[in-house]
Amino acid sequence: MNSPCETSDLLVFSHLRWDLVFQRPQHLLSRHAKNRRVYYIEDPVLSKCREAYLDIKISPDDVKIIVPIIPKDTDEQTINKSMRVMLDELIQEGEIRNFTALYYTPKALNYSRHLNPSVVLYDCMDDQAHYNEEELMKRSNVVFTNGLSLYEAKKYQHQNIYPLPSNVDYDHFSQARLSLIEPEDQINIAHPRIGFYGVIDGRFDFTLLKNMAELKPEFQFIILGPVIGINPESLPIKANIHYLGKKEYHVLPLYLAGWDCTFIPYVINDSTGLSNPTKTSEFLAAGKPVVSTSIADVIHPYADAKLVYIADHPEHFIECIEKAINESSYDPEWLERVDQFLEGYSWDSTFKQMAEFGSVKFYV
């Protein structure tokens, strides 16, 4: 006899916009959607609308994306009340009777704690201890962490917690090793090109970028991604820094193919100390050398395996970029070591491990 969660719908509560960047939730939930109904419920959006409503669309992978639209200037208590009402209506109209609740944000408990799911899962992507995380931990049957550092910080807070670092779509990103058509907005940028993609937010060390651009004007720094939570006018402007904006997931290999090196210039603080950048393995799968600031989950295991360089100040960062470009160009064994390291890495394996490590089987 199947357990309830093997056949249940999946209600996902997330602070991450589905269409912002294609990352961990998208990889995992698109796999869930092959065998069950998946409702991806985002944080509310404040709008000029007169009444609250749910904007519902369906992704190409058949995930139902639910965006709550709330009149602007609505106070928090009224927002949560409206969310509860709309959530109950969604469940009733969709005839959702048996469901699993998967949380990416503890804040969603403010409007969902009245629900009665068969199973509660918490996929912890970053440190959210200052929200309702303690309550969510108590309510969860299984907790997963997006990396070993986050696991070490949380492991004593739940009896059924497992580290599951984000993985890589090797086939997708290894296309960058081929001769691909150069994107029009990159084709006229000189070499060497040092690239980064991802959300451009407070984690990004803009002082480091500015200083490197000044130290090495012949290096061309290419930045892909949306600017979130910071003033775009605060970004450093230099002739050799190129902000090309947000790019869709399927075109990233086209840009990567033309880069000579990649970099992860995150500031090291409480918010980044427990992060596990998915892009590390994606850059390597693309066959591109990586230089990163000293993020614990990049040091272990990537730097330990001598696959990436670690640097934290501009001069050392420049030195490591030059070494990394040299190594990838003249050391044929480097790419072999990359492929040996990434062997077996896949989102399919992460998806299966989430079931195998948990005390409750929740996928078909």
C-alpha positions as CSV (number, residue, x, y, z in Angstrom):
1,M,0.0,0.0,0.0
2,N,1.4,3.4,-1.0
3,S,2.1,6.0,1.7
4,P,-0.1,9.1,1.5
5,C,2.7,11.3,0.2
6,E,3.5,9.0,-2.7
7,T,0.2,10.0,-4.4
8,S,-0.4,13.4,-2.9
9,D,-0.3,16.8,-4.5
10,L,2.6,19.0,-3.6
11,L,2.1,22.6,-2.3
12,V,5.3,24.5,-2.3
13,F,5.8,27.8,-0.4
14,S,8.7,29.8,-1.7
15,H,10.2,33.3,-1.5
16,L,12.0,32.7,-4.8
17,R,10.3,33.9,-8.0
18,W,9.9,31.0,-10.4
19,D,10.9,33.1,-13.4
20,L,13.8,34.9,-11.8
21,V,16.6,32.3,-12.3
22,F,16.4,28.6,-12.9
23,Q,17.9,27.0,-9.8
24,R,17.3,24.3,-7.2
25,P,13.5,24.5,-6.8
26,Q,13.0,24.5,-10.6
27,H,15.2,21.5,-11.1
28,L,13.6,19.5,-8.4
29,L,10.0,20.5,-8.8
30,S,10.0,20.0,-12.6
31,R,10.8,16.4,-11.8
32,H,8.0,16.1,-9.2
33,A,5.6,17.5,-11.8
34,K,6.0,14.4,-13.9
35,N,4.1,12.3,-11.4
36,R,2.0,14.6,-9.3
37,R,0.3,18.0,-9.3
38,V,2.7,20.7,-8.1
39,Y,1.6,24.1,-6.9
40,Y,4.4,26.7,-6.5
41,I,3.1,29.5,-4.3
42,E,5.2,32.6,-4.3
43,D,5.4,35.5,-1.8
44,P,2.6,38.1,-2.5
45,V,3.2,40.9,-4.9
46,L,1.9,44.4,-3.9
47,S,0.0,46.0,-6.8
48,K,-2.4,48.8,-7.7
49,C,-5.2,46.2,-7.9
50,R,-8.4,46.9,-6.0
51,E,-8.9,43.3,-4.7
52,A,-6.5,40.5,-3.9
53,Y,-6.4,37.6,-6.4
54,L,-4.2,34.8,-7.5
55,D,-2.3,35.0,-10.8
56,I,-2.0,31.4,-12.0
57,K,0.1,30.2,-14.9
58,I,1.7,26.8,-15.9
59,S,5.4,26.3,-16.6
60,P,6.6,24.3,-19.5
61,D,7.3,21.5,-17.0
62,D,3.6,21.6,-15.9
63,V,4.3,23.3,-12.5
64,K,1.4,25.5,-11.5
65,I,2.9,28.9,-10.5
66,I,0.7,30.8,-8.1
67,V,1.5,34.5,-7.7
68,P,-0.7,36.2,-5.0
69,I,-1.5,39.8,-6.0
70,I,-2.4,42.1,-3.1
71,P,-3.4,45.8,-3.1
72,K,-0.5,48.0,-2.2
73,D,-0.4,49.7,1.2
74,T,-2.1,46.6,2.7
75,D,-0.8,46.0,6.3
76,E,0.9,42.7,7.1
77,Q,-2.0,41.3,9.1
78,T,-4.4,41.8,6.3
79,I,-2.0,40.4,3.8
80,N,-1.8,37.2,5.8
81,K,-5.5,37.0,6.2
82,S,-6.0,37.5,2.4
83,M,-3.4,34.8,1.7
84,R,-5.1,32.3,4.0
85,V,-8.5,32.9,2.3
86,M,-7.0,32.6,-1.2
87,L,-5.0,29.5,-0.3
88,D,-8.1,27.8,1.1
89,E,-10.0,28.7,-2.1
90,L,-7.2,27.3,-4.2
91,I,-7.3,24.0,-2.3
92,Q,-11.0,23.8,-2.5
93,E,-11.3,24.7,-6.2
94,G,-8.4,22.3,-7.1
95,E,-9.9,19.5,-5.0
96,I,-6.6,19.2,-3.2
97,R,-7.5,16.7,-0.4
98,N,-4.3,14.9,0.3
99,F,-1.1,16.9,-0.1
100,T,2.5,17.3,1.0
101,A,3.7,20.8,2.0
102,L,7.2,21.8,0.9
103,Y,8.7,25.0,2.4
104,Y,11.5,27.1,1.1
105,T,10.5,30.0,3.3
106,P,9.5,29.8,7.0
107,K,7.7,33.1,6.6
108,A,4.9,31.3,4.7
109,L,3.7,29.8,8.0
110,N,2.1,33.2,8.6
111,Y,-0.7,32.2,6.3
112,S,-0.4,28.4,6.0
113,R,0.1,27.1,9.5
114,H,-3.7,26.3,9.7
115,L,-3.3,23.7,6.9
116,N,-3.2,19.9,7.6
117,P,-0.7,18.4,5.1
118,S,0.1,14.6,5.2
119,V,3.8,15.4,5.3
120,V,5.8,18.6,5.9
121,L,9.2,19.1,4.2
122,Y,11.7,21.9,4.6
123,D,14.3,22.4,1.9
124,C,16.6,24.9,3.6
125,M,18.6,26.9,1.0
126,D,20.0,29.6,3.3
127,D,20.0,30.6,6.9
128,Q,16.5,31.9,7.8
129,A,16.7,31.6,11.6
130,H,15.4,35.1,12.1
131,Y,12.0,34.2,10.5
132,N,9.8,31.3,11.7
133,E,12.4,28.7,11.2
134,E,12.2,27.2,14.6
135,E,8.5,26.6,14.3
136,L,8.9,25.2,10.8
137,M,11.6,22.8,12.1
138,K,9.2,21.5,14.7
139,R,6.4,21.0,12.1
140,S,8.6,19.3,9.5
141,N,8.9,15.6,9.1
142,V,12.1,15.9,7.1
143,V,14.6,18.8,6.6
144,F,17.2,19.1,3.8
145,T,20.0,21.6,3.6
146,N,21.5,23.1,0.4
147,G,25.1,22.3,1.4
148,L,27.3,20.9,4.2
149,S,28.0,24.2,6.0
150,L,24.3,24.8,6.3
151,Y,23.9,21.3,7.6
152,E,26.6,21.7,10.2
153,A,24.8,24.9,11.4
154,K,21.4,23.2,11.6
155,K,22.1,19.5,12.3
156,Y,21.1,19.6,16.0
157,Q,17.8,21.4,15.3
158,H,16.0,18.4,13.8
159,Q,16.2,14.6,14.3
160,N,15.7,13.9,10.6
161,I,17.9,16.4,8.7
162,Y,20.1,15.6,5.7
163,P,22.7,17.6,3.7
164,L,21.8,17.7,0.0
165,P,24.0,20.2,-1.9
166,S,22.7,21.5,-5.2
167,N,23.8,19.6,-8.2
168,V,24.5,20.2,-11.9
169,D,22.9,19.5,-15.3
170,Y,26.1,18.3,-16.8
171,D,24.8,17.6,-20.3
172,H,23.4,21.2,-20.5
173,F,26.5,23.1,-19.3
174,S,29.1,20.8,-21.0
175,Q,27.7,22.2,-24.3
176,A,29.9,25.2,-23.6
177,R,32.9,23.1,-24.5
178,L,31.8,23.0,-28.1
179,S,32.1,25.7,-30.8
180,L,28.8,27.6,-30.3
181,I,27.3,30.6,-31.9
182,E,28.4,33.7,-30.1
183,P,25.6,35.9,-28.6
184,E,25.3,39.2,-30.3
185,D,25.8,41.2,-27.1
186,Q,29.0,39.4,-26.3
187,I,30.7,38.9,-29.7
188,N,32.5,42.2,-29.7
189,I,33.9,42.0,-26.2
190,A,37.6,41.4,-26.2
191,H,39.5,38.6,-24.5
192,P,40.3,37.5,-21.8
193,R,36.7,37.4,-20.6
194,I,36.0,36.7,-16.9
195,G,32.4,35.8,-16.4
196,F,29.7,35.5,-13.8
197,Y,26.0,34.8,-13.9
198,G,23.4,34.8,-11.2
199,V,21.3,37.2,-9.1
200,I,23.1,40.5,-8.7
201,D,22.4,41.4,-5.1
202,G,23.9,42.2,-1.7
203,R,26.1,39.1,-1.8
204,F,28.1,40.4,-4.7
205,D,31.4,42.1,-3.7
206,F,31.2,45.2,-6.0
207,T,34.3,46.8,-4.4
208,L,36.3,43.7,-5.3
209,L,35.0,43.8,-8.9
210,K,35.8,47.6,-9.2
211,N,39.3,47.1,-7.9
212,M,40.0,44.2,-10.2
213,A,38.8,46.1,-13.2
214,E,41.1,49.0,-12.3
215,L,44.1,46.7,-11.6
216,K,43.7,44.8,-14.9
217,P,42.0,47.0,-17.5
218,E,42.7,44.3,-20.2
219,F,40.5,41.8,-18.4
220,Q,36.9,42.0,-19.5
221,F,34.4,41.2,-16.7
222,I,31.0,40.0,-18.0
223,I,28.1,39.9,-15.6
224,L,24.8,38.2,-16.4
225,G,21.7,38.3,-14.2
226,P,19.0,40.5,-12.8
227,V,19.7,43.2,-10.2
228,I,17.7,42.5,-7.1
229,G,17.4,44.4,-3.8
230,I,20.1,47.0,-4.6
231,N,20.2,50.3,-6.5
232,P,21.4,49.6,-10.1
233,E,23.1,53.0,-10.0
234,S,25.4,51.8,-7.3
235,L,27.0,49.2,-9.6
236,P,30.6,50.0,-10.5
237,I,30.9,51.4,-14.0
238,K,34.1,50.8,-15.9
239,A,34.9,50.3,-19.6
240,N,35.9,46.7,-18.9
241,I,32.8,45.7,-16.9
242,H,29.9,44.6,-19.0
243,Y,26.4,44.1,-17.5
244,L,24.5,42.1,-20.1
245,G,21.3,41.6,-18.0
246,K,19.2,38.5,-17.2
247,K,19.6,35.5,-19.6
248,E,17.4,32.5,-19.8
249,Y,18.8,29.2,-18.6
250,H,18.9,27.6,-22.0
251,V,21.3,30.2,-23.5
252,L,23.8,30.2,-20.6
253,P,26.1,27.7,-22.4
254,L,26.3,30.1,-25.4
255,Y,27.8,32.8,-23.1
256,L,30.0,30.4,-21.1
257,A,31.5,29.0,-24.3
258,G,33.1,32.4,-25.0
259,W,34.6,33.0,-21.5
260,D,38.2,32.3,-20.5
261,C,37.5,32.1,-16.8
262,T,34.6,32.4,-14.3
263,F,34.5,34.0,-10.9
264,I,32.3,34.0,-7.8
265,P,33.0,37.4,-6.1
266,Y,30.7,37.0,-3.0
267,V,31.4,39.0,0.1
268,I,32.1,36.8,3.1
269,N,29.6,37.5,5.9
270,D,26.7,35.8,7.8
271,S,24.5,35.6,4.7
272,T,27.1,34.0,2.4
273,G,29.0,32.0,4.9
274,L,26.5,29.1,4.6
275,S,25.8,29.4,0.9
276,N,26.4,26.7,-1.6
277,P,26.6,28.4,-5.1
278,T,25.2,26.0,-7.7
279,K,27.2,27.8,-10.3
280,T,30.5,26.3,-9.1
281,S,29.7,22.9,-10.6
282,E,28.0,24.5,-13.6
283,F,31.1,26.5,-14.4
284,L,33.3,23.4,-14.1
285,A,30.9,21.3,-16.2
286,A,31.3,24.0,-18.9
287,G,35.0,23.4,-18.8
288,K,35.8,26.8,-17.4
289,P,38.2,27.5,-14.6
290,V,36.8,29.1,-11.5
291,V,38.1,31.6,-9.0
292,S,36.0,32.3,-5.9
293,T,36.1,34.1,-2.6
294,S,36.5,31.9,0.4
295,I,33.0,30.4,0.6
296,A,33.2,27.3,2.8
297,D,31.2,25.1,0.5
298,V,33.4,26.1,-2.5
299,I,36.5,25.4,-0.5
300,H,35.2,22.0,0.5
301,P,35.1,20.1,-1.7
302,Y,36.1,22.0,-4.9
303,A,39.3,23.7,-3.8
304,D,40.2,20.7,-1.7
305,A,40.1,18.7,-5.0
306,K,42.3,21.5,-6.6
307,L,39.6,22.3,-9.1
308,V,39.0,25.9,-8.2
309,Y,41.2,28.8,-6.9
310,I,40.3,30.8,-3.8
311,A,41.1,34.4,-3.3
312,D,39.7,37.3,-1.2
313,H,41.6,40.5,-2.2
314,P,41.9,42.0,-5.7
315,E,45.7,41.4,-6.3
316,H,45.4,37.7,-5.3
317,F,42.2,37.3,-7.3
318,I,43.9,38.7,-10.5
319,E,46.9,36.4,-9.9
320,C,44.6,33.4,-9.5
321,I,42.6,34.2,-12.6
322,E,45.8,34.3,-14.6
323,K,46.9,31.0,-13.1
324,A,43.5,29.4,-13.7
325,I,43.4,30.4,-17.4
326,N,46.9,29.0,-17.8
327,E,46.0,25.7,-16.1
328,S,42.9,25.1,-18.2
329,S,44.8,26.0,-21.4
330,Y,48.0,23.9,-20.8
331,D,47.1,21.1,-18.4
332,P,45.1,18.4,-20.2
333,E,44.6,16.5,-17.0
334,W,42.6,19.4,-15.4
335,L,39.5,18.8,-17.5
336,E,39.8,15.0,-16.8
337,R,39.9,15.7,-13.1
338,V,36.9,17.9,-13.4
339,D,34.9,15.2,-15.2
340,Q,36.0,12.5,-12.7
341,F,34.8,14.8,-9.9
342,L,31.5,15.5,-11.5
343,E,30.8,11.9,-12.4
344,G,27.5,10.9,-10.9
345,Y,26.5,14.5,-10.2
346,S,23.0,15.1,-11.4
347,W,19.7,16.6,-10.3
348,D,18.1,13.2,-10.8
349,S,20.4,11.8,-8.1
350,T,19.6,14.7,-5.7
351,F,15.9,14.1,-6.4
352,K,16.2,10.4,-5.5
353,Q,18.4,11.1,-2.5
354,M,15.8,13.4,-1.0
355,A,13.5,10.4,-0.8
356,E,16.1,7.8,0.2
357,F,17.5,10.0,3.0
358,G,14.2,10.9,4.5
359,S,12.2,8.7,6.8
360,V,9.2,9.3,4.6
361,K,9.1,8.5,0.9
362,F,7.5,11.4,-0.9
363,Y,8.0,10.9,-4.6
364,V,6.6,8.4,-7.1
